[in-house]
Each structure stands twice: as structure tokens, then as C-alpha cells.
């Protein structure tokens, strides 16, 4: 037998020895820690089962209750009756604020918080609106971006333009539609004009022109772009 063949056989034998050793070590580990592993697995199963039970027997029914409670409020909201939507009618509707408080762990309760914040904004109670809307953590991304736009409006109305502009940009990018996005970008652009940041002003209106060219604001955007360029050259 050649020396190369012998070396190959020796290497193969050593590899099998390593594999046997690894298997033995694994078996020893399982034997030594079998109780702990079973306990850990049992804890995981218990947690999953507890969550499923919580969701099925508590969270889902509570969410349905909240959805039912919100029905009248959404009607008031669409009609522009913000005070009734927010505080309730003293009869068969408790108001978005109370729903948000009582059903805070549910999807509908989180949505009620957003509604309540928007109602506060519509009523001119901007600080209350900001506090509620900034704590909104619902899963509806489109609604979340509309909330950002409302926060921006509230900040403008409280003299915080510098802080507001980022909310308008996030709202415009997140909503990404032909109607609302140009409105948010325009608000951001006008704030940048007020702040003397003409590069960002031009950027905001260029987004409207290039990305939302069929928007009613696209023609107006071209005029603002020219204005921004003129203001930059005059600096």
C-alpha cells in the first residue's frame, strides 16, 4: 500500500474518531441537561399557549367591544362633530378618549387614541393632540403617517416649525399618494422657505413636480422651485 493511501486512511480514521467524539459529547450533554432542556421547552410552550389563550379569550373579544363602541364616534368624526366624537354624547357613546383609555391594549383602542388626538387638533387643543398622537403605536402604517401630518400641523400652530417639518416629510413619504403627499410636501417646503433653507425648499417642491406630476399642486410647485432658485441666487 502506498504511503499516500495510508495517510488518507489515517486522516479518514481520525475524522471518524472526531465525529464519534462529537456524537458522544452531544449525547452526554443531552443526558446531563435533559431536565433543564425539557423545562425550557415546557416554559416556551406554556408562554405560547398563554398568549394564544389571552388573545382568543380576552384580547379579541375586547377588540370587538371597542370596534362596536367606536361606530357612533366614527360617524360623528366624518360629520365634523369633533366634540361629540371626542367626549361622547352622554347616552350611547362614551367618546374616543374613553375608548382609548378602556381598550388601550386593543387595535381598536389604539385607533381610538389617534381619532381622539385628531379631534383635539380640530378643536384647537394642540398640546393635548400632540401628547396623544405622539404616543400612537397602531399597526396601520397609512394611518400612522396621517397622524404624523396632524402632529406637524399642531407643532406649526404652537410655533415649532423646525420640529414640524420632519413630520410633514415623513407623512408625505409614507402616505405616498397623489392627493395627500403633495399637500404634506408643500407644507414642508413653505416652512423651509420661512426658515431660509432654500435648498430644502426647492427639494420639497421638486419631489411634488417629479413624483406627483399629475397632482393639482404640480403646476404650483414649479413656481415655488423658480422662487427658491431666485432666492438662493440673491443670497
DRENPA-3360 file (N, C-alpha, C; in nm, 2 decimals, always signed):
BEGIN
1 = XXXXXXXX = +0.09/-0.12/+0.00/+0.00/+0.00/+0.00/+0.09/+0.12/+0.00 ~ +0.06/+0.22/-0.08/+0.14/+0.34/-0.09/+0.12/+0.43/+0.03 ~ +0.23/+0.51/+0.05/+0.22/+0.60/+0.17/+0.11/+0.70/+0.17 ~ +0.08/+0.75/+0.04/-0.03/+0.85/+0.03/-0.16/+0.79/+0.07 ~ -0.18/+0.66/+0.03/-0.31/+0.59/+0.06/-0.32/+0.57/+0.21 ~ -0.20/+0.53/+0.27/-0.20/+0.51/+0.42/-0.24/+0.64/+0.49 ~ -0.18/+0.75/+0.44/-0.21/+0.88/+0.51/-0.35/+0.92/+0.49 ~ -0.41/+0.89/+0.38/-0.55/+0.92/+0.35/-0.64/+0.84/+0.45;
9 = XXXXXXXX = -0.61/+0.71/+0.46/-0.68/+0.62/+0.55/-0.67/+0.67/+0.70 ~ -0.55/+0.71/+0.74/-0.53/+0.76/+0.87/-0.61/+0.89/+0.90 ~ -0.61/+0.98/+0.80/-0.69/+1.10/+0.81/-0.84/+1.07/+0.82 ~ -0.89/+0.98/+0.74/-1.03/+0.94/+0.75/-1.06/+0.87/+0.88 ~ -0.97/+0.79/+0.93/-0.99/+0.73/+1.06/-1.00/+0.84/+1.17 ~ -0.91/+0.94/+1.16/-0.92/+1.05/+1.26/-1.05/+1.13/+1.25 ~ -1.09/+1.15/+1.13/-1.22/+1.22/+1.11/-1.33/+1.15/+1.17 ~ -1.33/+1.01/+1.16/-1.44/+0.94/+1.22/-1.43/+0.94/+1.37;
17 = XXXXXXXX = -1.31/+0.94/+1.42/-1.29/+0.95/+1.56/-1.35/+1.08/+1.62 ~ -1.32/+1.19/+1.54/-1.37/+1.32/+1.58/-1.52/+1.32/+1.58 ~ -1.58/+1.26/+1.48/-1.72/+1.26/+1.47/-1.78/+1.17/+1.58 ~ -1.72/+1.06/+1.61/-1.77/+0.98/+1.72/-1.76/+1.05/+1.85 ~ -1.65/+1.13/+1.87/-1.63/+1.20/+1.99/-1.74/+1.31/+2.01 ~ -1.77/+1.38/+1.89/-1.88/+1.48/+1.89/-2.01/+1.42/+1.93 ~ -2.04/+1.31/+1.87/-2.17/+1.24/+1.90/-2.18/+1.21/+2.05 ~ -2.07/+1.15/+2.10/-2.07/+1.11/+2.24/-2.09/+1.24/+2.33;
25 = XXXXXXXX = -2.02/+1.35/+2.30/-2.03/+1.47/+2.37/-2.17/+1.52/+2.37 ~ -2.24/+1.51/+2.25/-2.37/+1.56/+2.24/-2.47/+1.48/+2.32 ~ -2.44/+1.34/+2.32/-2.53/+1.25/+2.40/-2.51/+1.29/+2.55 ~ -2.39/+1.31/+2.59/-2.36/+1.34/+2.73/-2.43/+1.47/+2.77 ~ -2.42/+1.57/+2.68/-2.48/+1.70/+2.71/-2.63/+1.68/+2.73 ~ -2.70/+1.60/+2.64/-2.84/+1.58/+2.64/-2.88/+1.51/+2.77 ~ -2.79/+1.41/+2.81/-2.82/+1.33/+2.93/-2.81/+1.42/+3.05 ~ -2.70/+1.50/+3.05/-2.67/+1.58/+3.17/-2.78/+1.69/+3.19;
33 = XXXXXXXX = -2.82/+1.75/+3.07/-2.91/+1.87/+3.08/-3.05/+1.84/+3.03 ~ -3.09/+1.71/+3.03/-3.22/+1.68/+2.97/-3.33/+1.74/+3.05 ~ -3.32/+1.74/+3.19/-3.43/+1.80/+3.27/-3.44/+1.95/+3.24 ~ -3.32/+2.02/+3.23/-3.33/+2.17/+3.21/-3.39/+2.20/+3.07 ~ -3.35/+2.11/+2.97/-3.40/+2.14/+2.83/-3.55/+2.11/+2.83 ~ -3.59/+2.01/+2.89/-3.74/+1.98/+2.89/-3.82/+2.09/+2.97 ~ -3.76/+2.14/+3.07/-3.82/+2.25/+3.15/-3.83/+2.38/+3.06 ~ -3.71/+2.41/+2.99/-3.71/+2.52/+2.90/-3.81/+2.51/+2.79;
41 = XXXXXXXX = -3.82/+2.39/+2.73/-3.92/+2.37/+2.62/-4.06/+2.39/+2.68 ~ -4.08/+2.33/+2.80/-4.21/+2.35/+2.86/-4.25/+2.49/+2.89 ~ -4.16/+2.57/+2.93/-4.18/+2.71/+2.95/-4.22/+2.78/+2.82 ~ -4.15/+2.75/+2.71/-4.18/+2.81/+2.58/-4.32/+2.78/+2.54 ~ -4.36/+2.65/+2.55/-4.49/+2.60/+2.52/-4.60/+2.67/+2.60 ~ -4.57/+2.68/+2.73/-4.66/+2.75/+2.82/-4.68/+2.89/+2.79 ~ -4.57/+2.96/+2.75/-4.59/+3.10/+2.71/-4.67/+3.12/+2.59 ~ -4.64/+3.03/+2.49/-4.72/+3.04/+2.36/-4.87/+3.01/+2.39;
49 = XXXXXXXX = -4.89/+2.91/+2.46/-5.03/+2.87/+2.49/-5.10/+2.98/+2.57 ~ -5.03/+3.04/+2.67/-5.09/+3.15/+2.74/-5.12/+3.27/+2.66 ~ -5.03/+3.31/+2.56/-5.06/+3.42/+2.47/-5.18/+3.39/+2.38 ~ -5.18/+3.27/+2.33/-5.29/+3.23/+2.24/-5.43/+3.24/+2.32 ~ -5.42/+3.19/+2.44/-5.55/+3.20/+2.52/-5.58/+3.34/+2.55 ~ -5.48/+3.42/+2.59/-5.51/+3.56/+2.61/-5.57/+3.63/+2.49 ~ -5.51/+3.60/+2.37/-5.56/+3.67/+2.25/-5.70/+3.62/+2.22 ~ -5.73/+3.49/+2.23/-5.86/+3.43/+2.19/-5.97/+3.47/+2.29;
57 = XXXXXXXX = -5.94/+3.46/+2.42/-6.04/+3.47/+2.52/-6.06/+3.61/+2.58 ~ -5.95/+3.69/+2.56/-5.96/+3.83/+2.62/-5.94/+3.94/+2.51 ~ -5.83/+3.93/+2.44/-5.80/+4.04/+2.35/-5.90/+4.06/+2.24 ~ -5.93/+3.94/+2.17/-6.02/+3.95/+2.06/-6.16/+4.00/+2.10 ~ -6.22/+3.94/+2.20/-6.35/+4.00/+2.25/-6.34/+4.14/+2.28 ~ -6.23/+4.19/+2.35/-6.22/+4.33/+2.39/-6.21/+4.42/+2.26 ~ -6.14/+4.37/+2.16/-6.12/+4.44/+2.04/-6.26/+4.46/+1.97 ~ -6.34/+4.35/+1.97/-6.47/+4.36/+1.91/-6.56/+4.46/+1.99;
65 = XXXXXXXX = -6.55/+4.46/+2.12/-6.62/+4.56/+2.20/-6.58/+4.70/+2.16 ~ -6.45/+4.72/+2.15/-6.40/+4.85/+2.12/-6.45/+4.90/+1.98 ~ -6.45/+4.80/+1.88/-6.49/+4.84/+1.75/-6.64/+4.88/+1.75 ~ -6.72/+4.80/+1.83/-6.86/+4.83/+1.84/-6.88/+4.97/+1.90 ~ -6.80/+5.00/+2.00/-6.82/+5.12/+2.08/-6.78/+5.24/+1.99 ~ -6.69/+5.22/+1.89/-6.64/+5.33/+1.81/-6.73/+5.37/+1.69 ~ -6.82/+5.28/+1.66/-6.91/+5.30/+1.54/-6.97/+5.44/+1.54 ~ -7.04/+5.48/+1.65/-7.10/+5.61/+1.65/-7.00/+5.72/+1.64;
73 = XXXXXXXX = -6.89/+5.71/+1.71/-6.79/+5.81/+1.71/-6.73/+5.84/+1.57 ~ -6.72/+5.73/+1.49/-6.67/+5.75/+1.35/-6.77/+5.83/+1.27 ~ -6.90/+5.81/+1.30/-7.00/+5.89/+1.23/-6.99/+6.03/+1.27 ~ -6.97/+6.06/+1.40/-6.95/+6.20/+1.44/-6.83/+6.26/+1.38 ~ -6.72/+6.18/+1.37/-6.60/+6.23/+1.32/-6.61/+6.27/+1.17 ~ -6.68/+6.18/+1.09/-6.70/+6.21/+0.95/-6.79/+6.34/+0.93 ~ -6.88/+6.36/+1.02/-6.96/+6.48/+1.02/-6.90/+6.60/+1.07 ~ -6.77/+6.59/+1.12/-6.70/+6.71/+1.17/-6.75/+6.75/+1.31;
81 = XXXXXXXX = -6.82/+6.66/+1.38/-6.87/+6.69/+1.52/-6.76/+6.64/+1.62 ~ -6.65/+6.71/+1.62/-6.53/+6.66/+1.69/-6.56/+6.65/+1.85 ~ -6.63/+6.74/+1.90/-6.65/+6.74/+2.05/-6.73/+6.62/+2.09 ~ -6.84/+6.58/+2.01/-6.91/+6.46/+2.04/-6.83/+6.34/+2.02 ~ -6.75/+6.34/+1.91/-6.66/+6.22/+1.88/-6.56/+6.20/+1.99 ~ -6.51/+6.31/+2.05/-6.41/+6.30/+2.15/-6.46/+6.27/+2.29 ~ -6.56/+6.33/+2.33/-6.61/+6.32/+2.47/-6.74/+6.23/+2.48 ~ -6.80/+6.20/+2.37/-6.92/+6.12/+2.38/-7.05/+6.20/+2.39;
89 = XXXXXXXX = -7.16/+6.13/+2.38/-7.29/+6.21/+2.38/-7.37/+6.19/+2.51 ~ -7.31/+6.13/+2.61/-7.38/+6.12/+2.74/-7.49/+6.01/+2.73 ~ -7.49/+5.94/+2.63/-7.60/+5.84/+2.61/-7.55/+5.70/+2.57 ~ -7.54/+5.68/+2.44/-7.49/+5.55/+2.39/-7.35/+5.55/+2.33 ~ -7.28/+5.66/+2.35/-7.14/+5.66/+2.30/-7.05/+5.74/+2.40 ~ -6.95/+5.67/+2.45/-6.86/+5.72/+2.56/-6.75/+5.82/+2.51 ~ -6.73/+5.82/+2.38/-6.62/+5.91/+2.33/-6.49/+5.84/+2.30 ~ -6.42/+5.89/+2.20/-6.29/+5.82/+2.16/-6.19/+5.83/+2.28;
97 = XXXXXXXX = -6.19/+5.93/+2.36/-6.09/+5.94/+2.46/-6.11/+5.83/+2.57 ~ -6.24/+5.80/+2.60/-6.27/+5.70/+2.70/-6.24/+5.56/+2.64 ~ -6.27/+5.54/+2.51/-6.25/+5.41/+2.44/-6.10/+5.39/+2.44 ~ -6.02/+5.49/+2.41/-5.87/+5.47/+2.41/-5.82/+5.43/+2.54 ~ -5.88/+5.48/+2.65/-5.83/+5.45/+2.78/-5.88/+5.31/+2.83 ~ -6.00/+5.28/+2.80/-6.06/+5.15/+2.84/-6.01/+5.03/+2.76 ~ -5.98/+5.05/+2.64/-5.94/+4.94/+2.55/-5.80/+4.97/+2.49 ~ -5.71/+5.02/+2.57/-5.58/+5.06/+2.52/-5.49/+4.95/+2.47;
105 = XXXXXXXX = -5.52/+4.82/+2.51/-5.44/+4.71/+2.46/-5.49/+4.65/+2.33 ~ -5.60/+4.70/+2.27/-5.66/+4.65/+2.15/-5.62/+4.74/+2.03 ~ -5.64/+4.68/+1.91/-5.61/+4.76/+1.79/-5.71/+4.87/+1.78 ~ -5.84/+4.84/+1.81/-5.94/+4.95/+1.80/-5.92/+5.06/+1.90 ~ -5.87/+5.02/+2.02/-5.84/+5.12/+2.12/-5.73/+5.21/+2.08 ~ -5.63/+5.15/+2.01/-5.52/+5.24/+1.97/-5.57/+5.33/+1.86 ~ -5.66/+5.28/+1.77/-5.71/+5.37/+1.67/-5.80/+5.48/+1.73 ~ -5.87/+5.45/+1.84/-5.95/+5.55/+1.91/-5.86/+5.66/+1.96;
113 = XXXXXXXX = -5.74/+5.62/+2.00/-5.64/+5.72/+2.05/-5.60/+5.82/+1.94 ~ -5.58/+5.77/+1.82/-5.55/+5.85/+1.71/-5.66/+5.94/+1.67 ~ -5.78/+5.89/+1.67/-5.90/+5.97/+1.65/-5.91/+6.08/+1.75 ~ -5.89/+6.04/+1.87/-5.90/+6.14/+1.98/-5.80/+6.26/+1.96 ~ -5.68/+6.22/+1.93/-5.58/+6.32/+1.90/-5.61/+6.41/+1.79 ~ -5.67/+6.36/+1.68/-5.71/+6.44/+1.57/-5.83/+6.53/+1.61 ~ -5.92/+6.48/+1.69/-6.03/+6.56/+1.73/-5.98/+6.68/+1.82 ~ -5.88/+6.65/+1.91/-5.82/+6.76/+1.98/-5.76/+6.87/+1.89;
121 = XXXXXXXX = -5.69/+6.82/+1.79/-5.63/+6.91/+1.69/-5.73/+7.00/+1.63 ~ -5.84/+6.94/+1.58/-5.95/+7.01/+1.52/-6.02/+7.11/+1.61 ~ -6.01/+7.08/+1.74/-6.07/+7.17/+1.84/-5.97/+7.28/+1.88 ~ -5.85/+7.28/+1.83/-5.75/+7.38/+1.86/-5.68/+7.35/+1.99 ~ -5.69/+7.23/+2.04/-5.62/+7.19/+2.17/-5.50/+7.11/+2.13 ~ -5.40/+7.19/+2.08/-5.28/+7.13/+2.02/-5.19/+7.05/+2.11 ~ -5.17/+7.10/+2.23/-5.08/+7.03/+2.32/-5.14/+6.89/+2.36 ~ -5.27/+6.89/+2.38/-5.34/+6.76/+2.41/-5.33/+6.67/+2.29;
129 = XXXXXXXX = -5.35/+6.73/+2.17/-5.34/+6.65/+2.05/-5.20/+6.59/+2.03 ~ -5.10/+6.67/+2.05/-4.96/+6.62/+2.03/-4.93/+6.51/+2.13 ~ -4.97/+6.52/+2.25/-4.94/+6.42/+2.35/-5.00/+6.28/+2.32 ~ -5.13/+6.29/+2.27/-5.19/+6.16/+2.23/-5.13/+6.11/+2.10 ~ -5.11/+6.19/+2.00/-5.07/+6.14/+1.87/-4.93/+6.09/+1.87 ~ -4.84/+6.15/+1.95/-4.70/+6.10/+1.96/-4.70/+5.96/+2.03 ~ -4.80/+5.93/+2.11/-4.80/+5.80/+2.17/-4.87/+5.69/+2.10 ~ -4.93/+5.73/+1.98/-5.00/+5.64/+1.90/-4.90/+5.53/+1.84;
137 = XXXXXXXX = -4.94/+5.40/+1.86/-4.85/+5.29/+1.82/-4.93/+5.18/+1.75 ~ -5.03/+5.22/+1.67/-5.10/+5.13/+1.59/-5.03/+5.07/+1.48 ~ -5.08/+4.96/+1.42/-5.01/+4.88/+1.32/-5.05/+4.93/+1.18 ~ -5.15/+5.02/+1.17/-5.19/+5.07/+1.04/-5.10/+5.18/+0.99 ~ -5.01/+5.15/+0.90/-4.90/+5.24/+0.86/-4.95/+5.36/+0.79 ~ -5.05/+5.34/+0.71/-5.11/+5.46/+0.64/-5.17/+5.56/+0.74 ~ -5.24/+5.51/+0.84/-5.30/+5.59/+0.94/-5.19/+5.66/+1.02 ~ -5.08/+5.59/+1.05/-4.97/+5.64/+1.13/-4.91/+5.76/+1.06;
145 = XXXXXXXX = -4.90/+5.76/+0.93/-4.84/+5.87/+0.85/-4.93/+5.99/+0.85 ~ -5.06/+5.96/+0.85/-5.16/+6.07/+0.85/-5.15/+6.14/+0.99 ~ -5.13/+6.05/+1.09/-5.11/+6.10/+1.23/-4.98/+6.20/+1.23 ~ -4.88/+6.16/+1.16/-4.76/+6.24/+1.16/-4.79/+6.38/+1.10 ~ -4.87/+6.38/+0.99/-4.91/+6.51/+0.93/-4.99/+6.59/+1.03 ~ -5.08/+6.53/+1.11/-5.15/+6.61/+1.21/-5.06/+6.66/+1.32 ~ -4.96/+6.58/+1.36/-4.86/+6.63/+1.46/-4.79/+6.75/+1.40 ~ -4.75/+6.75/+1.28/-4.69/+6.86/+1.21/-4.77/+6.99/+1.22;
153 = XXXXXXXX = -4.90/+6.97/+1.19/-4.99/+7.09/+1.19/-5.00/+7.15/+1.33 ~ -5.01/+7.06/+1.43/-5.02/+7.10/+1.57/-4.89/+7.18/+1.61 ~ -4.77/+7.13/+1.57/-4.65/+7.19/+1.60/-4.64/+7.33/+1.54 ~ -4.68/+7.34/+1.42/-4.68/+7.47/+1.35/-4.77/+7.57/+1.43 ~ -4.88/+7.52/+1.47/-4.98/+7.61/+1.54/-4.93/+7.64/+1.68 ~ -4.83/+7.57/+1.73/-4.77/+7.61/+1.86/-4.63/+7.67/+1.84 ~ -4.60/+7.72/+1.72/-4.48/+7.79/+1.69/-4.35/+7.70/+1.68 ~ -4.37/+7.57/+1.65/-4.25/+7.48/+1.65/-4.23/+7.43/+1.51;
161 = XXXXXXXX = -4.20/+7.53/+1.42/-4.19/+7.49/+1.27/-4.07/+7.40/+1.25 ~ -3.96/+7.43/+1.31/-3.84/+7.34/+1.29/-3.87/+7.20/+1.32 ~ -3.94/+7.17/+1.43/-3.98/+7.03/+1.47/-4.09/+6.98/+1.37 ~ -4.17/+7.07/+1.33/-4.29/+7.02/+1.25/-4.25/+6.97/+1.11 ~ -4.14/+7.03/+1.05/-4.11/+7.00/+0.91/-4.08/+6.85/+0.89 ~ -4.01/+6.79/+0.99/-3.97/+6.64/+0.97/-4.10/+6.56/+0.97 ~ -4.20/+6.60/+1.05/-4.33/+6.52/+1.05/-4.40/+6.53/+0.91 ~ -4.39/+6.65/+0.85/-4.46/+6.66/+0.72/-4.38/+6.58/+0.61;
169 = XXXXXXXX = -4.25/+6.57/+0.62/-4.17/+6.49/+0.53/-4.20/+6.34/+0.55 ~ -4.21/+6.30/+0.67/-4.24/+6.16/+0.70/-4.38/+6.12/+0.65 ~ -4.47/+6.21/+0.67/-4.61/+6.19/+0.63/-4.62/+6.18/+0.47 ~ -4.55/+6.28/+0.41/-4.56/+6.28/+0.26/-4.50/+6.15/+0.20 ~ -4.38/+6.11/+0.25/-4.32/+5.99/+0.20/-4.39/+5.86/+0.23 ~ -4.45/+5.86/+0.35/-4.52/+5.74/+0.40/-4.65/+5.72/+0.33 ~ -4.73/+5.82/+0.32/-4.86/+5.81/+0.26/-4.85/+5.78/+0.11 ~ -4.76/+5.85/+0.04/-4.73/+5.82/-0.10/-4.85/+5.81/-0.19;
177 = XXXXXXXX = -4.93/+5.91/-0.19/-5.04/+5.91/-0.29/-5.05/+6.05/-0.35 ~ -5.13/+6.06/-0.46/-5.13/+6.18/-0.54/-5.20/+6.30/-0.47 ~ -5.29/+6.27/-0.38/-5.37/+6.37/-0.31/-5.30/+6.43/-0.19 ~ -5.26/+6.34/-0.09/-5.21/+6.39/+0.04/-5.06/+6.42/+0.04 ~ -4.99/+6.34/-0.03/-4.84/+6.36/-0.03/-4.80/+6.50/-0.08 ~ -4.85/+6.55/-0.19/-4.81/+6.68/-0.23/-4.85/+6.79/-0.13 ~ -4.96/+6.77/-0.06/-5.00/+6.86/+0.05/-4.90/+6.87/+0.16 ~ -4.85/+6.75/+0.20/-4.75/+6.74/+0.31/-4.62/+6.80/+0.27;
185 = XXXXXXXX = -4.58/+6.77/+0.14/-4.45/+6.82/+0.09/-4.46/+6.97/+0.08 ~ -4.57/+7.02/+0.04/-4.59/+7.17/+0.02/-4.57/+7.24/+0.16 ~ -4.64/+7.18/+0.26/-4.62/+7.23/+0.40/-4.48/+7.24/+0.44 ~ -4.41/+7.13/+0.41/-4.26/+7.12/+0.45/-4.19/+7.23/+0.37 ~ -4.22/+7.24/+0.24/-4.15/+7.34/+0.16/-4.17/+7.48/+0.20 ~ -4.29/+7.51/+0.24/-4.32/+7.65/+0.29/-4.25/+7.68/+0.42 ~ -4.24/+7.58/+0.51/-4.16/+7.60/+0.63/-4.01/+7.63/+0.60 ~ -3.96/+7.55/+0.51/-3.82/+7.57/+0.47/-3.80/+7.71/+0.41;
193 = XXXXXXXX = -3.90/+7.76/+0.34/-3.89/+7.89/+0.29/-3.88/+7.99/+0.40 ~ -3.97/+7.97/+0.50/-3.98/+8.06/+0.62/-3.85/+8.06/+0.70 ~ -3.78/+7.94/+0.70/-3.66/+7.92/+0.77/-3.54/+7.97/+0.69 ~ -3.56/+8.00/+0.57/-3.45/+8.05/+0.48/-3.36/+7.94/+0.43 ~ -3.41/+7.81/+0.43/-3.34/+7.70/+0.38/-3.39/+7.67/+0.24 ~ -3.34/+7.74/+0.14/-3.40/+7.74/+0.01/-3.36/+7.61/-0.07 ~ -3.25/+7.55/-0.03/-3.21/+7.42/-0.09/-3.32/+7.32/-0.06 ~ -3.36/+7.31/+0.07/-3.46/+7.21/+0.11/-3.60/+7.25/+0.05;
201 = XXXXXXXX = -3.62/+7.38/+0.04/-3.75/+7.43/-0.02/-3.76/+7.38/-0.16 ~ -3.65/+7.40/-0.24/-3.65/+7.35/-0.38/-3.67/+7.20/-0.38 ~ -3.60/+7.13/-0.29/-3.61/+6.98/-0.29/-3.76/+6.94/-0.27 ~ -3.83/+7.00/-0.17/-3.96/+6.95/-0.14/-4.06/+6.97/-0.27 ~ -4.05/+7.09/-0.33/-4.13/+7.12/-0.44/-4.09/+7.04/-0.57 ~ -3.96/+7.00/-0.58/-3.92/+6.92/-0.69/-3.97/+6.78/-0.67 ~ -3.98/+6.73/-0.55/-4.05/+6.60/-0.52/-4.19/+6.60/-0.58 ~ -4.26/+6.71/-0.55/-4.40/+6.72/-0.59/-4.41/+6.71/-0.74;
209 = XXXXXXXX = -4.32/+6.79/-0.81/-4.32/+6.80/-0.95/-4.28/+6.67/-1.02 ~ -4.18/+6.60/-0.97/-4.13/+6.48/-1.03/-4.21/+6.36/-1.00 ~ -4.25/+6.35/-0.87/-4.31/+6.22/-0.83/-4.46/+6.23/-0.84 ~ -4.52/+6.35/-0.83/-4.66/+6.36/-0.83/-4.71/+6.46/-0.94 ~ -4.65/+6.44/-1.06/-4.67/+6.53/-1.17/-4.82/+6.56/-1.21 ~ -4.91/+6.46/-1.18/-5.05/+6.48/-1.21/-5.13/+6.54/-1.10 ~ -5.06/+6.57/-0.99/-5.13/+6.64/-0.88/-5.17/+6.78/-0.91 ~ -5.28/+6.83/-0.86/-5.32/+6.97/-0.88/-5.21/+7.06/-0.83;
217 = XXXXXXXX = -5.13/+7.02/-0.74/-5.02/+7.11/-0.69/-4.89/+7.11/-0.77 ~ -4.89/+7.03/-0.87/-4.77/+7.01/-0.95/-4.73/+7.14/-1.02 ~ -4.83/+7.21/-1.08/-4.81/+7.34/-1.15/-4.76/+7.44/-1.05 ~ -4.83/+7.45/-0.94/-4.79/+7.55/-0.84/-4.64/+7.52/-0.79 ~ -4.61/+7.39/-0.78/-4.47/+7.35/-0.74/-4.36/+7.41/-0.83 ~ -4.39/+7.42/-0.96/-4.29/+7.47/-1.05/-4.26/+7.62/-1.02 ~ -4.36/+7.69/-0.98/-4.34/+7.83/-0.94/-4.26/+7.85/-0.81 ~ -4.28/+7.76/-0.72/-4.20/+7.76/-0.59/-4.06/+7.72/-0.62;
225 = XXXXXXXX = -4.04/+7.63/-0.71/-3.90/+7.59/-0.75/-3.82/+7.71/-0.80 ~ -3.89/+7.78/-0.89/-3.83/+7.90/-0.95/-3.80/+8.01/-0.84 ~ -3.89/+8.02/-0.75/-3.88/+8.12/-0.64/-3.76/+8.08/-0.55 ~ -3.75/+7.95/-0.52/-3.63/+7.90/-0.44/-3.50/+7.93/-0.51 ~ -3.49/+7.90/-0.64/-3.37/+7.92/-0.71/-3.33/+8.07/-0.71 ~ -3.43/+8.16/-0.73/-3.41/+8.30/-0.73/-3.36/+8.35/-0.59 ~ -3.42/+8.30/-0.49/-3.38/+8.34/-0.35/-3.24/+8.29/-0.32 ~ -3.20/+8.17/-0.37/-3.07/+8.12/-0.35/-2.96/+8.21/-0.42;
233 = XXX = -3.00/+8.25/-0.54/-2.90/+8.33/-0.62/-2.89/+8.47/-0.56 ~ -2.99/+8.52/-0.49/-2.99/+8.65/-0.43/-2.91/+8.66/-0.30 ~ -2.88/+8.54/-0.24/-2.81/+8.54/-0.12/-2.67/+8.59/-0.13;
% end
